[in-house]
Each structure stands twice: as structure tokens, then as C-alpha cells.
Amino acid sequence: MNFLRSRLAVLGLVLFATVLLYLLLPSIRQGSMEPSLNVQKMGLAAATPPPPSPVNITVRTGQLPGDPPLFFREALPVDSAGGQILPRLQIVLLHGQAFTSKTWEELGTLNQLATNGYQALALDLPGFGNSPESETVKTDQNRMDLLKRFMEALGVRAPVLLSPSMSGHYALPFLMNHSTQLHGFIPIAPVGTRGYTPLQYQAIQTPTLIVYGELDTNLGAQSHKNLIQLPHHTVAKLAGARHACYLDKPREFHQALLSFLNKLE
């Protein structure tokens, strides 16, 4: 009798465990197959890239007394037909490795452009002049986006982009991807010209003034060889000038610059 009772007790425990396992099985399976809320949040954060950090840059302008304000995006004058009248050509000036936006002020370029009716905007690239360094401009895409955001922020429409030396890292990617947004391009012995194919150059329709110094047999000669593949180009070779040819021959540089801009209008 005791043996029978023991067998019944064991059988009862087995049945109880079976029923309990059956009831708990769905929740166990669900818990093993679905990540927790915290895990889901972590996965979402990893999959969603952080928004781009803002990059602060300093802008130096060439303006004369009585000039309209820079921010004319909201209220452009209108003509008799009701259409907006765009301002005269805008010139965006970048700078080389050893220089800043102040170079164009000291050289008289900003004043020359303003005197001739052009709106000039020279900027300190990140890490130069008054612009702090930024980790967000380490790639061509980032640098191209920086120029695009800069122009949008200041309401710059179809400018002429002037790019000496180091700033080619910014200007050339922009030219290759957004050439239709440029009214003209002025490369001054820029870096990075070997990174593009003849087909890429030949596809660009932007009028271009290639500037370099006669004595710049390194980067000047190399960039000239590559840039002459642009179909709508002219060349200003400054006699007796080195790499920063605009410093050696400012009068000749300004003459070539203003002549090119005049032909664009």
C-alpha cells in the first residue's frame, strides 16, 4: 500500500510539472525570441546615425557703404514683371593652407570686388583663422556638404567659387557634384586634381579660369595639366610668380580675375 501511494505521489508531481511547463512555455518562447526594450533601444540608436554637428565658420565680406545686407533671401527686389532681381555675381573665396580669409582683405581683393559691384564672401575654413577645428570635415562628402550648407545659410545663389591650393579638398568635390550650382570656378593651383578622370572633367560645363604661377613647377603645373580637361576654361599664367601667385603678382591677378568675372555676366 505504501509503495502504491509513493507511485501515485510521484505521478502527481510529474503531471503538475507537465501542466506548469505547458502554461509557461509561450512566455518563455516569447522572451527568448524578442529582445528586451533596452536592447531594442540600443539597436535603434546604433542603426540611426547621429545628426551632423554644426560647423561654425567665420565670414569676411567685401562690402561698400550702402550695399544691401548679406541676407537677402527673404526680400529680393522685384522687376516690373514681378520677378525677383538677383544681385550681381557673388564670389565665394576660400584660402590656402598658410592663409585665412584675412589674406583677401589685406591683398585688396575684397575691396576690388566690392568696388566693381560684386558681392565677395571670404570664409575661414575649419581650423583656420577664427573658425574652430571640426572633426566633421574629414571626408570629401563632409567638406562638400559644408560648402553647400554655407551657401544655403547665407542665401548665396550660383556664385563664382575661388579656390587656391589646400582648399581644393573642398572646392573640387563640390564642383564634381554640384557644378550646376556654380556660375564660375577659379582654381589657383589647387590640390586634389589627380583624383578625377578625364570623363569627370569633361562633364563639367562651368566656366573656369585656371590661375597659376609661372615658377610653380610642382602643384601649379600639375593642376594646370589636369584642369585643362575642363571644356570651358581659360588660363592665366602669372609670369615670375610662385605657388601663391596672387601674392607675388596682385595687380596681374586682379586684372585676370575681374576680366573673367566681367565676361561671365
C-alpha positions in Angstrom: 0.0 0.0 0.0 2.8 2.4 0.9 4.5 1.6 -2.4 1.3 2.4 -4.3 0.9 5.7 -2.5 4.5 6.6 -3.4 3.9 5.8 -7.0 0.8 7.9 -7.1 2.6 10.8 -5.4 5.4 10.7 -8.0 2.9 10.5 -10.8 1.0 13.5 -9.4 4.2 15.6 -9.3 5.1 14.7 -12.9 1.6 15.7 -14.0 1.8 19.0 -12.1 5.2 19.8 -13.6 3.9 19.0 -17.1 0.9 21.3 -16.7 3.0 24.1 -15.3 5.6 23.8 -18.2 2.7 23.8 -20.7 1.3 27.0 -19.2 4.7 28.8 -19.0 6.0 27.7 -22.5 4.6 30.6 -24.6 6.0 33.3 -22.3 9.4 31.5 -22.2 9.5 31.3 -26.0 8.4 34.9 -26.4 11.1 36.0 -24.0 13.8 34.1 -25.8 12.8 35.3 -29.3 12.1 39.0 -28.6 14.8 41.4 -27.4 14.1 43.5 -24.4 13.0 47.1 -24.7 16.5 48.3 -23.7 18.1 46.1 -26.4 15.7 47.4 -28.9 16.5 51.0 -28.0 20.2 50.2 -28.2 19.7 48.7 -31.7 17.7 51.7 -32.9 20.4 54.0 -31.6 23.1 52.1 -33.4 21.1 51.9 -36.7 20.3 55.7 -36.7 23.3 57.9 -37.5 23.6 61.0 -35.3 22.7 64.3 -36.9 25.7 66.2 -38.4 27.3 68.5 -35.9 27.1 72.2 -36.8 30.3 73.7 -38.0 31.0 77.3 -37.1 32.9 79.3 -39.7 33.9 82.9 -39.9 32.9 85.0 -42.9 34.7 88.1 -44.1 32.8 90.3 -46.6 33.7 92.8 -49.2 31.0 95.5 -49.0 30.9 99.2 -49.5 28.7 101.7 -47.6 25.1 101.5 -48.8 25.4 97.9 -50.1 22.4 95.7 -49.4 22.6 93.3 -46.5 24.0 89.8 -47.0 20.8 88.1 -46.0 18.6 89.0 -49.0 16.9 85.6 -49.2 13.7 86.8 -47.8 13.3 90.2 -49.6 14.9 90.4 -53.0 13.8 93.4 -55.1 11.4 92.7 -57.9 11.2 94.0 -61.5 8.2 95.4 -63.4 7.1 91.9 -64.3 7.0 90.8 -60.7 10.1 88.6 -60.9 12.9 88.8 -58.3 16.0 90.6 -59.4 19.1 88.6 -58.3 22.1 90.6 -57.1 25.2 90.9 -59.2 27.6 88.0 -59.2 28.6 86.7 -55.8 32.2 85.5 -55.2 33.0 82.9 -52.5 36.7 82.9 -51.7 38.4 80.0 -50.0 42.1 80.1 -48.9 45.3 78.0 -48.8 47.0 76.1 -46.0 49.1 79.0 -44.8 46.4 81.7 -45.2 42.9 82.7 -44.0 40.1 84.9 -45.2 42.0 87.9 -44.0 44.5 87.3 -46.8 41.9 88.5 -49.3 41.3 91.6 -47.2 45.0 92.5 -46.9 45.6 91.8 -50.6 42.8 94.2 -51.5 40.8 91.5 -53.3 37.6 92.0 -51.3 37.8 95.8 -51.9 38.5 95.3 -55.6 35.5 93.0 -56.0 33.2 95.3 -54.0 34.3 98.4 -55.9 33.4 96.7 -59.1 29.9 95.8 -57.9 30.5 92.2 -56.9 29.5 90.7 -53.5 32.5 88.9 -52.0 32.4 86.4 -49.2 35.7 85.0 -47.9 35.5 82.3 -45.2 37.9 80.8 -42.7 37.8 77.1 -43.3 37.5 74.9 -40.2 40.7 75.0 -38.2 41.9 78.3 -39.8 41.7 81.9 -38.7 38.7 82.4 -36.4 37.0 79.1 -37.3 37.4 76.3 -34.8 38.6 72.9 -35.8 35.9 70.3 -36.6 36.0 66.5 -36.9 33.1 66.6 -39.3 35.2 67.7 -42.3 37.4 64.6 -42.7 36.0 63.4 -46.0 35.2 64.8 -49.4 31.5 64.4 -48.7 31.7 66.3 -45.4 33.7 69.1 -47.0 31.3 69.3 -49.9 28.4 69.4 -47.6 30.0 72.2 -45.5 30.2 74.5 -48.6 26.7 73.6 -49.6 25.3 74.5 -46.1 27.4 77.7 -46.0 25.9 78.9 -49.3 22.4 77.9 -48.2 22.7 79.7 -44.9 23.8 83.0 -46.5 21.4 82.7 -49.4 24.2 82.5 -51.9 22.9 81.6 -55.3 25.1 80.4 -58.2 28.3 82.0 -57.0 31.8 82.0 -58.5 34.0 79.8 -56.3 37.6 80.8 -56.0 39.8 78.0 -54.6 43.6 78.2 -54.0 45.9 75.3 -53.0 44.6 73.3 -50.0 41.0 74.4 -50.4 40.9 72.2 -53.5 39.9 69.5 -51.0 36.6 71.5 -50.6 36.1 73.0 -54.0 36.8 70.1 -56.3 34.3 67.7 -54.7 31.7 70.5 -54.8 32.5 71.2 -58.5 32.2 67.5 -59.4 28.9 67.0 -57.7 27.2 70.4 -57.8 28.7 72.2 -60.8 25.3 73.4 -61.9 25.1 75.5 -58.7 28.2 77.4 -59.7 28.3 80.3 -62.1 32.0 80.1 -62.4 35.1 78.4 -61.0 38.6 79.9 -60.3 41.1 77.2 -59.2 44.5 78.6 -58.2 46.9 75.6 -58.2 44.5 73.5 -56.1 45.3 70.2 -54.5 43.4 67.0 -55.5 43.2 67.4 -59.2 44.6 64.0 -59.9 41.7 62.3 -58.2 39.3 62.7 -61.1 39.1 61.1 -64.5 39.1 62.8 -67.9 35.4 61.9 -68.3 34.6 63.6 -65.0 36.4 66.8 -66.0 34.8 66.8 -69.5 31.3 66.6 -68.0 31.7 69.9 -66.2 30.2 72.8 -68.1 31.1 75.5 -65.5 33.2 78.4 -67.0 36.6 78.2 -65.4 39.6 80.5 -65.0 42.8 78.4 -64.2 45.3 80.5 -62.4 48.9 79.5 -61.5 52.3 81.0 -61.2 55.0 80.5 -63.8 57.5 79.4 -61.2 55.2 76.9 -59.5 56.5 73.9 -61.4 55.1 71.4 -58.8 51.4 71.8 -57.8 50.8 74.7 -60.3 52.0 72.7 -63.3 50.3 69.5 -62.2 46.9 71.1 -61.5 47.1 73.0 -64.8 47.7 69.7 -66.7 44.6 68.2 -65.1 42.3 71.2 -65.1 42.7 72.0 -68.8 40.5 68.9 -69.4 37.6 71.2 -68.3 35.8 72.1 -71.6 35.1 75.7 -70.8 38.4 77.0 -69.4 40.8 79.9 -69.9 44.3 80.1 -68.3 46.0 83.0 -66.5 49.7 82.1 -66.1 51.3 84.8 -63.9 54.9 85.5 -65.0 57.5 85.4 -62.3 55.1 84.2 -59.7 55.4 81.3 -57.3 52.8 79.0 -55.8 50.8 81.8 -54.0 50.9 83.7 -57.3 48.3 86.2 -56.2 50.7 87.5 -53.5 53.6 87.8 -55.9 51.6 89.5 -58.7 48.4 91.0 -57.1 47.8 93.6 -59.9 48.0 90.9 -62.7 45.9 88.6 -60.6 43.2 91.1 -60.0 43.2 92.1 -63.7 42.7 88.4 -64.7 40.0 87.9 -62.0 37.9 91.0 -62.9 38.2 90.3 -66.7 36.9 86.8 -66.2 34.0 87.9 -64.0 33.1 90.6 -66.5 32.8 88.0 -69.2 30.6 85.8 -67.1 27.8 88.5 -66.9 
